[in-house]
Amino acid sequence: MTSQGSADGSDLSAGMLAESVEAELPGLVEELVRLAAVPSIAAEGFDPEPLFTAHDQVVDLLTASGVTDIGRLEVPGTTAPVLSATVPGPPGSPTVLLYTHYDVVPAGDPALWRTPAFEPVVDGDAIIGRGVADSKANIISIAGALRLLRGRVPVTVKIIIEGHEEFGSPFDDYPKQAPEPFAADAIVIADVGNVRPGTPTMTVALRGSASVTASATTLGSDKHSGQYGGAAPDARLALMRAISTLHDDAGDVVVPGLRREPWTGTSYTEDEFRRLAEIVDGVPLQGTGTIGERIWSGPAITVIAFDAPPIDSPLNAVASTATAVLNLRVHPEQDAAEAQQALITHLRGLRPFGIELEVTAGETGNGFAAALDGAGYQAASRALATAWGRPTGAMASGGSIPLAMAFQEADPEAEILLFGATDGYANIHGPNERALISEIKNSIVGLALFLINMGTGPRSAES
């Protein structure tokens, strides 16, 4: 692409950007394969050196995209550097912050991968390898969009790419402590993607999360089940009976005080959800209502730990104690602590077999709900629709992204937007994780159009 034309890129059409990305795409795919070959895992017990290698590769990517102001933020508690960069826009133009991360989760069982996790391969339209979708494809999209707009970026762009997102990042608290570097009109968290390939989608809500631990103590020690079973109260049975009251026979959560509402945005079909969740043939889905209502705008309670002997070492004994840890997913607009207290109140009010439970509160994290009437949301929705050639849908996520709330608390006036280069079939965190080249291409064009739309106001960049 030449540098002729308006300085703010407002004369660039979607057709021109799509034509330009075709020339850039082969090199960008090669760079994604190279970046995904780095096992940049921030978890304890893993070699930290690949994190620095990945960081340096990202610096090279941005430098090749015309970014010259690249530094790092010193965040206490982090091993990997937090990359910080700025691309100045025209005087008086809006500021857009783009965020994603270069660390990845471990590969898991290598036997489940068709090819080695950190030897990424290109298979037709797919790039397969750990971290290609979560979230190195988004790094490539940012670099690609800046290449399309080289020298003509219509807004001031701030870039934050961290290397500790997957494992309780200390960076989650940093924006609230030092908000100035994150001041922006719009903040794009590029750690999500489309509901399915070919369907442009913005994530507009994230469920909150809360942890609750429940315990029962009934005996001074475990007792022989033959001698005492039937009269001696079994702590494990009492706890299971209490847990069974959290849902009705259909599987819907029935704890009073937990918010649930219909979901009206884009969602999975039941067949899609069955395939994605790998539900065994003949097994019904849990709960009632639409899929979106069950997994995004309603609560979910999961037993994530239960104290019991493993099945290969059974013990003929009445259990004297039992403990379970429950994970509660919370409606995006309900305070997580309020929801946690509702679950605690319910459990404390029970007396399974006349036994009082000990119930304690664990960590909480509030959800997130985006404003749908802001200039940033409208600019992004138009841009994605143009890039994919289809109307932009709105979905939610059952998972939490603490950084969304951190950015919002650090800069309450900024619009928080969630969209990216992956999709619901990418199998992130699982074996054979993949990103689609076609989705990356459209994501690059969509992000470039979004920046143009932000710089030119309500007018969309049409082809």
Secondary structure by P-SEA (a helix, b strand, c coil): cccccccccccccaaaaaaaaaaacaaaaaaaaaaaaccccccccccaaaaaaaaaaaaaaaaaacccbbbbbbcccccccbbbbbbbccccbbbbbbbbbccccccccccccccccccccccccccccccccccaaaaaaaaaaaaaaccccccbbbbbbbcccccccccccccccccccccccbbbccccccccccbbbbbcbbbbbbbbbbbbbcccccccccccccccccaaaaaaaaaaaccccccccccccbbbbbbccccccaaaaaaaaccccccccccccccccccccbbbbbbcccccccccccccccccbbbbbbbbbccccccaaaaaaaaaaaaaacccccbbbbbbbcbbbbbbbbbcccaaaaaaaaaaaaaacbbbbbbbbccccaaaaaaaaacccbbbbbcccccccccccccbbbbbaaaaaaaaaaaaaaaaaaacccccccc
